[in-house]
């Protein structure tokens, strides 16, 4: 008999699409254009190609595991406890920051339709309400949260597909030849444009995190990851082409897609796309609310942090303590974080998950045996994925690199303190 509380293939695809397609695609096209000019559509394909290689590495590593935790589990199995803790902590920190910031941005997006949300107070109140509501939903079981993710993964695609479908007929194809900024080579333009686009391409790694609560995870997780990532990246490239070819001044755009839609189809189209940005933001929130607590519970489950964080609800089987704690932290972050800071910090932290996962592939082949999904061409794909990550690492700002290192240090210190003091007779946990 099928377990109604376990995620299906459709649930996993919806989770992946929601993780990838979020606020970024509505806000980043202008920034990508400023970095890469008419080649900005190719910048999406460049960073998407690297993410696809990384995603294929996730497919093989996830094929060996039916446990929650995703990159944390893979790094721990391949390189040991300390590397695993570092990866898991960075993944948790990045998701907490993204969750709180996008919750705050949700109110800002909605302010186009509800003017009272132009003020900070109502935006914060709405963010806290959304975080609390999603926590309550996921507290009652992963299946309700997954169904919500399925709905929004479909609903938010409608305005994006309409934007592309209508907009392609109005594209001025000559504008795709607009040059990159002065002094940039083609490679530099693609690298800088791709780095700017990275935030909108991440999120596919959410799919393997809930492997322990998925039907037939060794089949469904890799398939869902590939479908979600390929579809999203190709759609992004088409969105960028329509944006460049229809927006009156793509380099100066503030609300890129809504402004472009209004330019080629009238005000109604601009409003429709603005509604789509609200739906997309909330869809992203349903995905990140589902996944983030499971990073924390995985750390507690394996003894990296106090086992209290892994405690599950007796009736629903969900990580209830982790859900409550992450909701509280995210509500606090929503008061201070904004989307602009989020994208840069996310880009700086995301490689802490990607590079170890790629490097883990050949190690796990030797130590863990066969996977349900094995990459072809030996070590070629993991090596290319790692090199691609290193290439785009050059775009990280100094302050964001420092933030990432400091965040990693905090996590390792907390883990060390728990190992030294948490099991001492003094605390009664020995």
SVG drawing of the C-alpha trace seen along z (x, -y; Angstrom):
<svg xmlns="http://www.w3.org/2000/svg" viewBox="-5 -53 44 55">
<polyline fill="none" stroke="black" stroke-width="0.4" points="0.0,0.0 1.3,-3.5 2.3,-5.7 0.3,-9.0 2.9,-10.9 5.7,-10.0 6.7,-12.2 6.0,-11.0 8.1,-11.7 5.7,-14.6 6.2,-16.0 10.0,-15.9 9.8,-17.6 7.6,-20.3 10.0,-20.7 12.9,-21.1 11.1,-23.6 10.1,-25.7 13.6,-25.5 15.0,-26.8 12.4,-29.1 11.7,-31.8 12.2,-35.5 15.5,-35.6 14.1,-35.2 11.8,-38.2 14.6,-40.5 18.0,-39.3 17.7,-39.7 18.7,-43.3 21.7,-42.6 22.8,-39.8 22.4,-42.1 24.5,-44.8 27.3,-42.2 27.1,-40.4 25.1,-42.6 23.5,-40.8 25.3,-37.6 23.3,-37.5 21.0,-34.8 24.2,-32.6 25.3,-33.5 22.2,-31.7 23.2,-28.6 26.8,-28.8 25.9,-28.8 23.1,-26.4 25.5,-24.0 27.7,-24.0 24.7,-23.5 23.6,-20.6 27.0,-19.0 26.8,-19.5 23.2,-18.2 24.4,-15.0 26.9,-14.5 24.0,-15.0 22.1,-12.3 24.8,-9.7 25.5,-10.6 21.8,-10.6 21.4,-7.2 23.5,-5.7 21.4,-7.3 17.9,-7.1 18.6,-9.4 17.7,-13.1 20.5,-15.6 21.6,-15.8 25.1,-17.4 25.8,-17.0 25.3,-13.2 27.4,-12.9 30.3,-14.9 30.2,-13.0 30.2,-9.6 33.0,-10.6 35.3,-12.8 34.3,-12.2 32.6,-14.0 34.2,-17.4 33.8,-18.0 30.2,-16.8 29.5,-19.2 31.0,-22.1 28.9,-21.4 25.7,-20.8 26.2,-23.9 26.8,-26.1 23.8,-24.6 21.6,-25.3 22.9,-28.9 22.4,-29.7 18.8,-28.3 17.9,-30.2 19.1,-33.4 17.3,-32.8 14.1,-31.9 14.0,-35.0 15.0,-37.3 12.6,-36.0 9.8,-36.1 10.5,-39.8 10.7,-40.3 7.3,-38.6 5.7,-41.6 7.7,-44.0 6.5,-42.1 2.9,-42.2 3.1,-45.9 2.5,-46.5 -1.0,-45.2 -1.5,-46.1 -0.1,-49.6 -0.1,-49.4 2.7,-46.9 5.0,-49.6 5.9,-50.2 8.4,-48.1 6.1,-47.3 3.4,-45.5 6.1,-43.7 7.6,-42.3 4.3,-41.3 3.3,-39.5 6.7,-37.8 6.3,-36.5 2.7,-35.3 3.9,-33.4 6.8,-31.7 4.5,-30.7 1.8,-29.4 4.2,-27.3 5.8,-26.0 2.3,-24.9 1.6,-23.2 4.9,-21.2 4.5,-20.4 1.5,-18.2 3.4,-16.1 5.6,-16.4 2.7,-15.5 0.6,-18.7 3.8,-20.7 4.6,-18.8 1.1,-19.3 1.4,-23.0 4.7,-23.0 3.1,-21.1 0.4,-23.7 2.8,-26.7 5.3,-25.0 2.5,-24.9 0.8,-28.2 3.9,-30.4 4.9,-28.9 1.8,-30.4 2.9,-34.1 6.5,-33.1 5.3,-30.9 2.9,-33.6 5.7,-36.2 7.9,-34.0 5.1,-32.8 3.8,-36.3 7.1,-38.1 8.9,-36.0 6.7,-37.5 7.8,-41.1 11.6,-40.4 14.0,-42.7 16.6,-40.1 19.2,-42.7 19.4,-43.7 20.9,-40.3 24.1,-41.7 24.4,-44.5 28.0,-44.4 29.2,-43.4 30.5,-46.2 33.6,-47.9 36.8,-46.0 35.2,-42.6 36.1,-39.6 33.4,-37.1 34.6,-34.7 34.6,-37.5 31.2,-38.6 29.8,-35.1 31.6,-34.5 30.3,-37.7 26.8,-37.3 26.7,-33.7 27.7,-34.5 24.9,-37.2 22.5,-34.5 23.7,-31.8 21.2,-32.6 18.3,-31.9 19.8,-28.5 20.4,-27.1 17.8,-25.1 18.0,-21.9 19.9,-20.4 16.7,-20.6 15.4,-17.5 17.8,-14.9 17.5,-16.5 14.1,-14.8 15.2,-11.4 14.3,-9.6 10.7,-10.6 10.3,-9.9 8.9,-6.9 11.5,-4.9 14.2,-7.6 17.0,-6.0 14.8,-6.4 12.7,-9.4 15.3,-11.8 17.7,-11.7 14.9,-11.9 13.2,-14.8 16.5,-16.7 17.3,-16.4 13.8,-17.3 13.5,-20.3 17.0,-21.7 16.9,-21.3 13.5,-22.8 14.3,-25.8 17.6,-26.7 16.1,-26.5 13.2,-28.7 15.5,-31.2 17.4,-31.6 14.2,-32.3 13.1,-34.8 16.3,-36.7 16.0,-36.8 12.5,-38.2 13.6,-40.7 16.6,-42.0 14.5,-42.1 11.5,-43.9 12.5,-46.2 13.1,-49.8 16.2,-50.1 17.2,-46.7 20.2,-47.9 18.2,-50.3 15.2,-48.0 14.0,-47.9 11.3,-45.3 12.6,-43.7 9.9,-41.2 6.9,-43.3 8.3,-46.4 9.1,-44.4 5.6,-42.7 4.0,-46.1 6.1,-47.4 5.2,-44.7 1.6,-43.8 0.3,-46.7 -0.3,-47.5 -2.4,-44.4 0.5,-42.1 2.8,-44.0 0.3,-43.6 -0.1,-39.9 3.6,-39.3 3.8,-41.2 1.2,-38.8 3.4,-36.0 6.3,-37.3 4.2,-37.1 3.2,-33.6 6.8,-32.6 8.1,-34.1 5.5,-32.2 6.2,-29.0 9.9,-29.3 9.0,-29.8 6.9,-26.6 10.0,-24.7 12.5,-26.2 10.2,-25.8 9.9,-22.1 13.6,-21.5 15.4,-23.8 14.4,-22.1 15.7,-18.8 19.2,-20.2 19.1,-20.9 17.4,-17.6 20.0,-15.7 22.8,-17.4 21.1,-16.4 20.3,-12.8 24.0,-12.1 25.2,-13.6 26.8,-16.7 24.5,-18.9 22.3,-18.0 19.8,-15.2 17.0,-17.5 17.1,-19.0 16.3,-15.6 13.2,-14.9 10.2,-13.9 6.5,-14.4 4.9,-11.2 1.9,-11.4 3.1,-13.1 6.7,-11.8 8.0,-15.3 11.1,-17.0 8.9,-19.2 11.7,-20.8 13.7,-21.7 10.6,-23.1 9.9,-25.4 13.5,-26.6 14.1,-27.4 10.8,-29.3 11.8,-31.4 15.3,-32.1 13.8,-32.9 11.2,-35.3 14.1,-37.2 16.1,-37.3 13.1,-38.7 13.4,-41.8 16.9,-42.6 17.6,-40.8 16.7,-42.0 16.8,-40.3 19.9,-42.2 22.1,-41.0 20.6,-37.6 21.6,-36.8 25.3,-37.7 25.6,-35.8 23.8,-32.8 26.2,-32.7 29.2,-32.9 27.9,-30.0 26.4,-27.7 29.8,-26.3 30.3,-24.9 27.7,-22.3 28.5,-21.9 32.3,-21.3 32.3,-18.6 29.4,-16.8 31.3,-16.7 34.5,-15.6 32.6,-12.9 31.5,-11.0 34.8,-9.2 35.4,-8.7 32.0,-7.1 32.5,-4.8 35.4,-3.3 34.0,-3.1 30.3,-2.7 29.9,-0.5 27.4,-0.9 24.7,-3.6 21.2,-3.4 22.4,-6.1 26.0,-6.0 27.5,-8.8 29.1,-7.8 32.7,-8.8 34.3,-7.9 35.5,-10.9 35.0,-13.4 31.7,-14.9 32.7,-15.4 36.0,-17.0 34.3,-19.3 31.7,-20.3 34.4,-21.1 36.4,-23.2 33.2,-25.0 32.5,-25.9 36.1,-27.2 35.7,-29.4 32.6,-31.1 34.1,-31.4 36.2,-34.2 33.1,-36.4 32.6,-36.3 33.1,-39.6 35.7,-39.8 33.2,-40.6 31.0,-37.7 33.9,-35.3 34.8,-36.6 31.2,-36.1 31.2,-32.5 34.4,-31.7 33.1,-33.2 29.9,-31.3 31.7,-28.1 33.9,-28.8 30.9,-29.4 29.4,-26.0 32.6,-24.1 33.1,-25.8 29.5,-24.9 30.1,-21.3 33.4,-21.1 31.7,-22.5 28.9,-19.9 31.4,-17.1 33.5,-18.3 30.9,-19.5 27.7,-17.9 28.7,-14.4 30.4,-15.3 29.0,-13.9 28.6,-17.5 25.8,-17.9 24.4,-14.4 24.6,-13.5 27.6,-11.2"/>
</svg>
